[in-house]
Amino acid sequence: MKGTEKISRLSEAMIPISFFVHHFPLLSAASCEYVPRMSGCGPKMKMNPALHREQKPSWIKVRLPNNPTFWSTKSLISDLKLVTVCEEAQCPNRWECWGQGTATFMIAGDKCTRACGFCAVKTAKPEALEDDEPMRVAEATQRMKLRHVVITAVARDDLRDGGANHFQRTIEAVREANPGIIIEVLVPDFNDRDWALAMVLEARPHIFNHNLETVERLTPLVRSRAQYQRSLHVLQKAKQMAQGKVATKSGIMLGLGEKAEEIERAMDDLLAHDVSVLTLGQYLRPTPKHLPVVEYITPEAFAEWKVIAERKGFRHVASGPLVRSSYHAADFRPEMDVMEAIEADLRKSRGLELGPEHLALPPLRPDLRQAIA
């Protein structure tokens, strides 16, 4: 091919700056590049780094650890050679959560095959799965006496099932070690492979969490490979595969330049895809190489968003500057009827009869107890 022909064809494949300015007002001409289209990957876009708000407001505060429980949790995780998203994603709440003896376990390694613009987890070629990791996670939940565990993972696009079987084995190991524990999973999209998704649902988690992360317009900027509509479909299919017997949950970060009407649209889309639990939190830039913080949302605004989301129909909403997907996850008790249905199915599959002692009934009031006696 002659040089002039190469230039001509390359020019046809380029995306004009006007496209970005029109569709992504957060992008300035100075921050946009002429980049060839890449099939299936979408255009390469950059957000203007000058938009970053460096000075954190007074309400973004993190308390440092001041009790022995934090250090014992850290020691246990190190002893069992486990990875937590608390550390890998630089969660601002890790001091508080570890101080209370809770943690979110990240399985399938600490190297992700995706490079999302908001995430602190390192992108690199992952190592082989550790066969005994599910048992180590189960042991940790037992030693920590957890009643609610969150299990998440890096995206493993190098694996045919995206790590779904590893999720399944971990859920089963945790349940075997801790009967009655509430199991929440925070999963990648498994590239929308139904059979992989089904593997996770077959293990019967109580809560299925997959984050939307941001509004539709900003998704190509914020998320690597993930797609807005695909994430919605994954959440809806999870509900369908479990025949409704799972609580579905998703989260959105604010402060990336989204508009109010876009946030409401995302809420409506989640509800339309059978999601009942929502988390809203402030995006915080982990390093200067990550996306800028365009705006710090006030606690009052987060409180207003909580009211709006609840009015729209979400059954549980956590909304605040430091809220993350797993923050105070044990406080969530959405759809207890769903939780009890899962436990009943599990007991039935093991040949156990469902008796009154298995039902989550409230304790008898002292006055009634006395009257009966």
C-alpha positions as a Markdown table, in Angstrom:
| # | Residue | x | y | z |
|---|---|---|---|---|
| 1 | Met | 0.0 | 0.0 | 0.0 |
| 2 | Lys | 1.4 | 3.4 | -1.0 |
| 3 | Gly | 2.0 | 6.1 | 1.7 |
| 4 | Thr | -0.7 | 8.4 | 0.4 |
| 5 | Glu | -3.3 | 5.6 | 0.4 |
| 6 | Lys | -2.4 | 4.7 | 4.0 |
| 7 | Ile | -2.9 | 8.3 | 5.1 |
| 8 | Ser | -6.2 | 8.5 | 3.2 |
| 9 | Arg | -7.6 | 5.3 | 4.8 |
| 10 | Leu | -6.3 | 6.4 | 8.3 |
| 11 | Ser | -8.1 | 9.7 | 7.9 |
| 12 | Glu | -11.4 | 7.9 | 7.1 |
| 13 | Ala | -11.0 | 5.9 | 10.3 |
| 14 | Met | -10.3 | 8.9 | 12.5 |
| 15 | Ile | -12.9 | 10.4 | 14.8 |
| 16 | Pro | -13.2 | 14.2 | 14.7 |
| 17 | Ile | -12.8 | 16.2 | 17.8 |
| 18 | Ser | -16.3 | 17.6 | 17.3 |
| 19 | Phe | -17.7 | 14.1 | 18.0 |
| 20 | Phe | -16.1 | 14.2 | 21.5 |
| 21 | Val | -17.1 | 17.8 | 22.3 |
| 22 | His | -20.7 | 17.1 | 21.2 |
| 23 | His | -21.2 | 13.8 | 23.0 |
| 24 | Phe | -18.8 | 14.3 | 25.9 |
| 25 | Pro | -18.9 | 17.9 | 27.1 |
| 26 | Leu | -16.3 | 17.1 | 29.9 |
| 27 | Leu | -13.7 | 16.7 | 27.2 |
| 28 | Ser | -11.8 | 19.7 | 25.9 |
| 29 | Ala | -10.2 | 19.8 | 22.5 |
| 30 | Ala | -6.8 | 20.0 | 24.2 |
| 31 | Ser | -7.4 | 16.6 | 25.9 |
| 32 | Cys | -8.8 | 14.7 | 22.9 |
| 33 | Glu | -6.7 | 12.8 | 20.4 |
| 34 | Tyr | -7.3 | 11.6 | 16.9 |
| 35 | Val | -7.3 | 7.8 | 17.4 |
| 36 | Pro | -8.1 | 5.1 | 14.8 |
| 37 | Arg | -11.4 | 3.2 | 15.5 |
| 38 | Met | -10.8 | -0.3 | 17.0 |
| 39 | Ser | -13.4 | -2.9 | 16.3 |
| 40 | Gly | -15.4 | -3.7 | 19.5 |
| 41 | Cys | -13.3 | -1.4 | 21.7 |
| 42 | Gly | -14.9 | 1.9 | 20.9 |
| 43 | Pro | -13.0 | 5.2 | 20.6 |
| 44 | Lys | -10.1 | 6.1 | 22.9 |
| 45 | Met | -11.1 | 9.1 | 25.0 |
| 46 | Lys | -9.4 | 11.2 | 27.6 |
| 47 | Met | -10.9 | 13.4 | 30.2 |
| 48 | Asn | -9.3 | 16.8 | 30.7 |
| 49 | Pro | -7.0 | 16.5 | 33.8 |
| 50 | Ala | -7.5 | 20.2 | 34.5 |
| 51 | Leu | -11.0 | 19.3 | 35.7 |
| 52 | His | -9.6 | 17.6 | 38.8 |
| 53 | Arg | -10.5 | 19.1 | 42.2 |
| 54 | Glu | -7.4 | 18.5 | 44.2 |
| 55 | Gln | -8.6 | 20.0 | 47.5 |
| 56 | Lys | -10.7 | 17.5 | 49.4 |
| 57 | Pro | -13.7 | 18.9 | 51.4 |
| 58 | Ser | -14.0 | 18.6 | 55.1 |
| 59 | Trp | -16.5 | 15.8 | 54.9 |
| 60 | Ile | -14.1 | 13.4 | 53.2 |
| 61 | Lys | -12.4 | 12.1 | 56.4 |
| 62 | Val | -10.9 | 8.7 | 57.2 |
| 63 | Arg | -10.2 | 7.6 | 60.7 |
| 64 | Leu | -6.9 | 5.7 | 61.3 |
| 65 | Pro | -7.0 | 2.4 | 63.1 |
| 66 | Asn | -7.0 | 2.7 | 66.9 |
| 67 | Asn | -8.1 | -0.7 | 68.2 |
| 68 | Pro | -6.6 | -4.2 | 68.2 |
| 69 | Thr | -9.3 | -5.7 | 66.1 |
| 70 | Phe | -7.9 | -3.9 | 63.0 |
| 71 | Trp | -4.5 | -5.5 | 63.5 |
| 72 | Ser | -5.9 | -8.9 | 64.3 |
| 73 | Thr | -7.9 | -8.8 | 61.0 |
| 74 | Lys | -4.9 | -7.7 | 59.1 |
| 75 | Ser | -2.8 | -10.5 | 60.6 |
| 76 | Leu | -5.5 | -13.1 | 59.8 |
| 77 | Ile | -5.7 | -12.0 | 56.2 |
| 78 | Ser | -1.9 | -12.1 | 55.9 |
| 79 | Asp | -1.7 | -15.5 | 57.6 |
| 80 | Leu | -4.1 | -17.1 | 55.2 |
| 81 | Lys | -2.5 | -15.3 | 52.2 |
| 82 | Leu | -5.7 | -13.7 | 51.1 |
| 83 | Val | -6.4 | -10.6 | 49.1 |
| 84 | Thr | -8.9 | -8.0 | 50.0 |
| 85 | Val | -10.5 | -5.4 | 47.8 |
| 86 | Cys | -10.2 | -3.1 | 50.8 |
| 87 | Glu | -6.4 | -2.8 | 50.2 |
| 88 | Glu | -6.2 | -3.4 | 46.5 |
| 89 | Ala | -8.8 | -0.8 | 45.6 |
| 90 | Gln | -7.6 | 1.6 | 48.4 |
| 91 | Cys | -11.0 | 1.7 | 50.0 |
| 92 | Pro | -11.3 | 4.7 | 52.3 |
| 93 | Asn | -13.3 | 2.7 | 54.8 |
| 94 | Arg | -10.8 | -0.1 | 55.3 |
| 95 | Trp | -9.6 | 1.2 | 58.7 |
| 96 | Glu | -13.2 | 1.3 | 60.0 |
| 97 | Cys | -14.2 | -2.1 | 58.5 |
| 98 | Trp | -11.1 | -3.9 | 59.6 |
| 99 | Gly | -11.5 | -2.3 | 63.0 |
| 100 | Gln | -14.9 | -4.0 | 63.2 |
| 101 | Gly | -13.5 | -7.3 | 62.1 |
| 102 | Thr | -15.0 | -7.3 | 58.6 |
| 103 | Ala | -13.4 | -7.5 | 55.2 |
| 104 | Thr | -14.4 | -8.0 | 51.5 |
| 105 | Phe | -12.4 | -10.9 | 50.1 |
| 106 | Met | -11.1 | -10.6 | 46.5 |
| 107 | Ile | -10.5 | -14.0 | 44.9 |
| 108 | Ala | -8.8 | -15.0 | 41.7 |
| 109 | Gly | -5.6 | -12.9 | 42.3 |
| 110 | Asp | -4.8 | -9.2 | 42.6 |
| 111 | Lys | -4.1 | -8.6 | 38.9 |
| 112 | Cys | -7.0 | -7.5 | 36.6 |
| 113 | Thr | -7.2 | -7.9 | 32.9 |
| 114 | Arg | -9.0 | -4.6 | 32.5 |
| 115 | Ala | -7.8 | -1.1 | 33.1 |
| 116 | Cys | -10.7 | 1.0 | 34.3 |
| 117 | Gly | -10.0 | 4.7 | 34.7 |
| 118 | Phe | -11.3 | 4.9 | 38.3 |
| 119 | Cys | -9.8 | 1.7 | 39.8 |
| 120 | Ala | -6.6 | 1.3 | 41.8 |
| 121 | Val | -6.4 | -2.5 | 41.2 |
| 122 | Lys | -3.3 | -3.1 | 39.1 |
| 123 | Thr | -3.7 | -4.3 | 35.5 |
| 124 | Ala | -1.3 | -7.1 | 34.4 |
| 125 | Lys | -1.3 | -10.6 | 33.2 |
| 126 | Pro | -2.9 | -12.6 | 36.0 |
| 127 | Glu | -1.4 | -15.7 | 37.6 |
| 128 | Ala | -3.0 | -19.1 | 37.7 |
| 129 | Leu | -5.9 | -19.6 | 40.1 |
| 130 | Glu | -5.0 | -21.0 | 43.5 |
| 131 | Asp | -6.9 | -24.3 | 44.0 |
| 132 | Asp | -7.1 | -23.9 | 47.8 |
| 133 | Glu | -8.2 | -20.3 | 47.9 |
| 134 | Pro | -11.9 | -21.1 | 48.3 |
| 135 | Met | -11.0 | -23.1 | 51.5 |
| 136 | Arg | -8.8 | -20.3 | 52.8 |
| 137 | Val | -11.6 | -17.8 | 52.4 |
| 138 | Ala | -14.0 | -20.1 | 54.1 |
| 139 | Glu | -11.6 | -20.5 | 57.0 |
| 140 | Ala | -11.2 | -16.8 | 57.3 |
| 141 | Thr | -15.0 | -16.3 | 57.5 |
| 142 | Gln | -15.2 | -19.0 | 60.2 |
| 143 | Arg | -12.3 | -17.6 | 62.3 |
| 144 | Met | -13.8 | -14.0 | 62.0 |
| 145 | Lys | -17.2 | -15.4 | 63.0 |
| 146 | Leu | -18.8 | -13.5 | 60.1 |
| 147 | Arg | -22.6 | -13.6 | 59.6 |
| 148 | His | -22.3 | -11.7 | 56.3 |
| 149 | Val | -19.5 | -12.1 | 53.8 |
| 150 | Val | -18.8 | -10.2 | 50.5 |
| 151 | Ile | -16.8 | -12.0 | 47.9 |
| 152 | Thr | -15.5 | -10.2 | 44.8 |
| 153 | Ala | -12.9 | -10.7 | 42.2 |
| 154 | Val | -10.8 | -9.0 | 39.5 |
| 155 | Ala | -11.9 | -9.4 | 35.9 |
| 156 | Arg | -10.4 | -12.5 | 34.5 |
| 157 | Asp | -10.9 | -12.2 | 30.8 |
| 158 | Asp | -8.0 | -14.6 | 30.3 |
| 159 | Leu | -10.2 | -17.4 | 31.6 |
| 160 | Arg | -12.9 | -18.9 | 29.4 |
| 161 | Asp | -15.4 | -18.7 | 32.3 |
| 162 | Gly | -14.1 | -15.4 | 33.6 |
| 163 | Gly | -13.5 | -17.0 | 37.0 |
| 164 | Ala | -17.2 | -18.1 | 37.4 |
| 165 | Asn | -16.2 | -21.6 | 38.6 |
| 166 | His | -13.9 | -20.1 | 41.2 |
| 167 | Phe | -16.8 | -18.0 | 42.5 |
| 168 | Gln | -19.0 | -21.1 | 42.7 |
| 169 | Arg | -16.4 | -23.1 | 44.6 |
| 170 | Thr | -15.7 | -20.2 | 47.0 |
| 171 | Ile | -19.4 | -19.8 | 47.8 |
| 172 | Glu | -19.9 | -23.5 | 48.4 |
| 173 | Ala | -16.8 | -23.7 | 50.6 |
| 174 | Val | -17.9 | -20.7 | 52.7 |
| 175 | Arg | -21.4 | -22.1 | 53.2 |
| 176 | Glu | -20.0 | -25.5 | 54.2 |
| 177 | Ala | -17.8 | -23.8 | 56.8 |
| 178 | Asn | -20.4 | -21.3 | 58.0 |
| 179 | Pro | -24.0 | -22.7 | 57.6 |
| 180 | Gly | -26.5 | -19.8 | 57.7 |
| 181 | Ile | -24.0 | -17.1 | 56.7 |
| 182 | Ile | -25.3 | -14.4 | 54.3 |
| 183 | Ile | -23.3 | -14.6 | 51.1 |
| 184 | Glu | -22.9 | -11.6 | 48.9 |
| 185 | Val | -21.0 | -11.6 | 45.6 |
| 186 | Leu | -19.7 | -8.6 | 43.7 |
| 187 | Val | -18.9 | -9.9 | 40.2 |
| 188 | Pro | -17.5 | -8.8 | 36.9 |
| 189 | Asp | -19.7 | -9.2 | 33.8 |
| 190 | Phe | -18.2 | -12.5 | 32.6 |
| 191 | Asn | -18.4 | -11.0 | 29.1 |
| 192 | Asp | -22.1 | -11.7 | 29.2 |
| 193 | Arg | -21.7 | -15.5 | 29.0 |
| 194 | Asp | -24.9 | -16.9 | 30.3 |
| 195 | Trp | -23.4 | -20.3 | 31.1 |
| 196 | Ala | -20.7 | -18.7 | 33.2 |
| 197 | Leu | -23.2 | -16.5 | 35.0 |
| 198 | Ala | -25.3 | -19.6 | 35.7 |
| 199 | Met | -22.4 | -21.2 | 37.5 |
| 200 | Val | -22.4 | -18.5 | 40.1 |
| 201 | Leu | -26.1 | -18.5 | 40.5 |
| 202 | Glu | -26.2 | -22.3 | 41.0 |
| 203 | Ala | -24.1 | -21.8 | 44.2 |
| 204 | Arg | -27.1 | -19.7 | 45.5 |
| 205 | Pro | -25.6 | -16.5 | 46.8 |
| 206 | His | -28.1 | -14.4 | 48.7 |
| 207 | Ile | -27.1 | -11.1 | 47.2 |
| 208 | Phe | -25.8 | -10.6 | 43.6 |
| 209 | Asn | -24.0 | -7.4 | 43.1 |
| 210 | His | -22.6 | -6.0 | 39.8 |
| 211 | Asn | -21.8 | -2.3 | 39.7 |
| 212 | Leu | -23.0 | 0.0 | 36.9 |
| 213 | Glu | -20.3 | 2.4 | 38.2 |
| 214 | Thr | -21.4 | 5.5 | 36.2 |
| 215 | Val | -24.1 | 6.9 | 33.9 |
| 216 | Glu | -24.4 | 5.7 | 30.3 |
| 217 | Arg | -22.7 | 8.7 | 28.7 |
| 218 | Leu | -19.5 | 8.4 | 30.8 |
| 219 | Thr | -19.2 | 4.6 | 30.6 |
| 220 | Pro | -16.7 | 4.6 | 27.7 |
| 221 | Leu | -14.5 | 6.9 | 29.7 |
| 222 | Val | -14.8 | 5.3 | 33.1 |
| 223 | Arg | -15.0 | 1.5 | 32.4 |
| 224 | Ser | -12.6 | -0.7 | 30.4 |
| 225 | Arg | -14.4 | -3.1 | 28.0 |
| 226 | Ala | -17.6 | -3.1 | 30.2 |
| 227 | Gln | -20.8 | -1.8 | 28.6 |
| 228 | Tyr | -23.7 | 0.0 | 30.2 |
| 229 | Gln | -26.4 | -2.1 | 28.6 |
| 230 | Arg | -24.5 | -5.3 | 29.1 |
| 231 | Ser | -24.2 | -4.7 | 32.9 |
| 232 | Leu | -28.0 | -4.1 | 33.0 |
| 233 | His | -28.6 | -7.3 | 31.2 |
| 234 | Val | -26.3 | -9.3 | 33.5 |
| 235 | Leu | -28.2 | -8.0 | 36.6 |
| 236 | Gln | -31.6 | -8.9 | 35.1 |
| 237 | Lys | -30.5 | -12.3 | 33.9 |
| 238 | Ala | -29.1 | -13.1 | 37.4 |
| 239 | Lys | -32.6 | -12.5 | 38.8 |
| 240 | Gln | -34.2 | -14.6 | 36.2 |
| 241 | Met | -31.7 | -17.5 | 36.5 |
| 242 | Ala | -32.4 | -17.6 | 40.3 |
| 243 | Gln | -36.2 | -17.5 | 39.6 |
| 244 | Gly | -36.3 | -14.3 | 41.7 |
| 245 | Lys | -34.7 | -15.9 | 44.7 |
| 246 | Val | -31.7 | -13.5 | 44.9 |
| 247 | Ala | -31.4 | -9.9 | 45.9 |
| 248 | Thr | -29.8 | -7.9 | 43.1 |
| 249 | Lys | -27.6 | -4.9 | 43.9 |
| 250 | Ser | -25.6 | -2.3 | 42.0 |
| 251 | Gly | -23.6 | 0.9 | 42.7 |
| 252 | Ile | -22.9 | 4.2 | 41.0 |
| 253 | Met | -20.0 | 6.6 | 41.7 |
| 254 | Leu | -20.8 | 10.3 | 41.7 |
| 255 | Gly | -18.4 | 13.2 | 41.0 |
| 256 | Leu | -17.2 | 12.2 | 37.5 |
| 257 | Gly | -19.2 | 15.0 | 35.8 |
| 258 | Glu | -22.6 | 13.2 | 35.5 |
| 259 | Lys | -25.8 | 15.3 | 35.3 |
| 260 | Ala | -28.8 | 14.9 | 37.6 |
| 261 | Glu | -31.0 | 13.7 | 34.9 |
| 262 | Glu | -28.4 | 11.0 | 33.9 |
| 263 | Ile | -28.3 | 9.7 | 37.5 |
| 264 | Glu | -32.1 | 9.4 | 37.6 |
| 265 | Arg | -32.0 | 7.7 | 34.2 |
| 266 | Ala | -29.5 | 5.2 | 35.6 |
| 267 | Met | -31.7 | 4.6 | 38.6 |
| 268 | Asp | -34.7 | 4.0 | 36.3 |
| 269 | Asp | -32.7 | 1.6 | 34.2 |
| 270 | Leu | -31.6 | -0.4 | 37.2 |
| 271 | Leu | -35.2 | -0.7 | 38.5 |
| 272 | Ala | -36.4 | -1.7 | 35.0 |
| 273 | His | -33.8 | -4.5 | 35.2 |
| 274 | Asp | -35.0 | -5.8 | 38.6 |
| 275 | Val | -32.3 | -4.3 | 40.8 |
| 276 | Ser | -33.6 | -3.6 | 44.3 |
| 277 | Val | -30.5 | -2.5 | 46.3 |
| 278 | Leu | -28.5 | 0.7 | 45.3 |
| 279 | Thr | -25.3 | 2.2 | 46.6 |
| 280 | Leu | -24.2 | 5.8 | 45.8 |
| 281 | Gly | -20.7 | 7.0 | 46.7 |
| 282 | Gln | -18.2 | 9.7 | 45.9 |
| 283 | Tyr | -15.5 | 8.9 | 43.4 |
| 284 | Leu | -12.0 | 9.5 | 44.8 |
| 285 | Arg | -9.0 | 9.5 | 42.5 |
| 286 | Pro | -6.5 | 6.8 | 43.7 |
| 287 | Thr | -3.5 | 8.3 | 41.7 |
| 288 | Pro | -2.8 | 11.2 | 39.4 |
| 289 | Lys | -2.9 | 8.8 | 36.5 |
| 290 | His | -6.6 | 8.0 | 37.1 |
| 291 | Leu | -9.7 | 10.0 | 36.1 |
| 292 | Pro | -10.0 | 13.5 | 37.7 |
| 293 | Val | -12.6 | 14.2 | 40.4 |
| 294 | Val | -14.8 | 16.7 | 38.7 |
| 295 | Glu | -17.0 | 17.5 | 41.7 |
| 296 | Tyr | -17.2 | 16.6 | 45.4 |
| 297 | Ile | -20.9 | 15.9 | 46.1 |
| 298 | Thr | -22.1 | 17.2 | 49.5 |
| 299 | Pro | -23.5 | 14.9 | 52.2 |
| 300 | Glu | -26.8 | 16.8 | 51.8 |
| 301 | Ala | -26.9 | 16.0 | 48.1 |
| 302 | Phe | -26.3 | 12.4 | 48.8 |
| 303 | Ala | -29.1 | 12.4 | 51.4 |
| 304 | Glu | -31.4 | 13.9 | 48.7 |
| 305 | Trp | -30.4 | 11.2 | 46.2 |
| 306 | Lys | -31.2 | 8.5 | 48.8 |
| 307 | Val | -34.7 | 9.9 | 49.2 |
| 308 | Ile | -35.2 | 10.1 | 45.4 |
| 309 | Ala | -34.0 | 6.5 | 45.0 |
| 310 | Glu | -36.3 | 5.2 | 47.7 |
| 311 | Arg | -39.2 | 7.0 | 46.2 |
| 312 | Lys | -38.5 | 5.4 | 42.8 |
| 313 | Gly | -38.8 | 2.0 | 44.4 |
| 314 | Phe | -35.4 | 0.7 | 45.6 |
| 315 | Arg | -35.9 | -1.5 | 48.6 |
| 316 | His | -32.6 | -0.5 | 50.2 |
| 317 | Val | -30.3 | 2.5 | 49.5 |
| 318 | Ala | -27.0 | 3.5 | 50.9 |
| 319 | Ser | -25.9 | 6.9 | 49.9 |
| 320 | Gly | -23.0 | 9.0 | 51.2 |
| 321 | Pro | -19.5 | 10.4 | 50.3 |
| 322 | Leu | -17.7 | 7.3 | 51.6 |
| 323 | Val | -20.2 | 4.7 | 50.7 |
| 324 | Arg | -18.8 | 1.8 | 48.7 |
| 325 | Ser | -20.4 | -1.4 | 47.4 |
| 326 | Ser | -19.3 | -3.4 | 50.5 |
| 327 | Tyr | -19.5 | -0.6 | 53.1 |
| 328 | His | -21.6 | -1.8 | 56.0 |
| 329 | Ala | -22.9 | -4.6 | 53.8 |
| 330 | Ala | -24.1 | -6.5 | 56.8 |
| 331 | Asp | -26.5 | -3.7 | 57.5 |
| 332 | Phe | -28.4 | -4.6 | 54.3 |
| 333 | Arg | -31.3 | -6.9 | 54.9 |
| 334 | Pro | -33.2 | -6.6 | 51.6 |
| 335 | Glu | -35.9 | -9.0 | 50.8 |
| 336 | Met | -35.7 | -11.3 | 53.8 |
| 337 | Asp | -38.4 | -13.4 | 52.1 |
| 338 | Val | -35.8 | -14.1 | 49.3 |
| 339 | Met | -33.1 | -14.9 | 51.9 |
| 340 | Glu | -35.4 | -17.4 | 53.7 |
| 341 | Ala | -36.5 | -19.0 | 50.3 |
| 342 | Ile | -32.9 | -19.6 | 49.4 |
| 343 | Glu | -32.2 | -21.2 | 52.8 |
| 344 | Ala | -35.3 | -23.3 | 52.5 |
| 345 | Asp | -34.2 | -24.6 | 49.1 |
| 346 | Leu | -30.8 | -25.4 | 50.3 |
| 347 | Arg | -32.1 | -27.4 | 53.3 |
| 348 | Lys | -34.5 | -29.2 | 51.0 |
| 349 | Ser | -31.7 | -30.1 | 48.6 |
| 350 | Arg | -29.8 | -31.6 | 51.6 |
| 351 | Gly | -32.8 | -33.6 | 52.9 |
| 352 | Leu | -33.4 | -31.3 | 55.9 |
| 353 | Glu | -36.9 | -30.5 | 57.0 |
| 354 | Leu | -37.8 | -26.9 | 57.5 |
| 355 | Gly | -38.9 | -26.3 | 61.1 |
| 356 | Pro | -39.8 | -23.3 | 63.2 |
| 357 | Glu | -36.3 | -23.0 | 64.5 |
| 358 | His | -35.1 | -22.3 | 60.9 |
| 359 | Leu | -37.4 | -19.3 | 60.4 |
| 360 | Ala | -36.2 | -15.8 | 61.1 |
| 361 | Leu | -39.0 | -15.0 | 63.5 |
| 362 | Pro | -38.9 | -12.0 | 65.9 |
| 363 | Pro | -38.3 | -12.9 | 69.6 |
| 364 | Leu | -41.4 | -13.3 | 71.8 |
| 365 | Arg | -42.3 | -10.1 | 73.7 |
| 366 | Pro | -41.8 | -10.5 | 77.5 |
| 367 | Asp | -45.4 | -9.6 | 78.3 |
| 368 | Leu | -46.7 | -12.3 | 75.9 |
| 369 | Arg | -44.2 | -14.9 | 77.2 |
| 370 | Gln | -45.5 | -14.1 | 80.7 |
| 371 | Ala | -49.2 | -14.4 | 79.6 |
| 372 | Ile | -48.5 | -17.8 | 78.0 |
| 373 | Ala | -46.8 | -19.1 | 81.1 |
